[in-house]
Amino acid sequence: MQTQFAFTLIEGKELWATMAITGFQRSADGTGCYITNEVRGPEDSTGDYSFGDCVVLTMDGARMGRTGAVATTLPDFQSVDEAREFMKTPFYSNFKNMLISLRIATR
């Protein structure tokens, strides 16, 4: 899969969101246990990279960082419309632009 920017909502008891650069395909049928926000590094790199608000977003809304610590950047949304409105904010635009500007340099 080609690396791309993704703003993804998970609907459970509440709505949770994550925004990141990802190289992993989201579930085609909308099911899964978690969302991984990682990009495969070049062959001569040290591994995978994570560029986003968290490395993993679980189906219960837990946002996990690389060390297992909870990462918090995005709000929890009360509705899909609220998430759509968030996409119009300067924070969203600036964060997205910063993420899509990142590049992995090969050695």
Secondary structure, 3 states (H helix, E strand, C coil): CCCEEEEEEEECCCEEEEEEEECCCCCCCCCCCEEECCEECCCCCCCEECEECCCEEECCCCEECCCCCECCCCCCECCHHHHHHHCCCHHHHHHHHHHHHCCCCCC
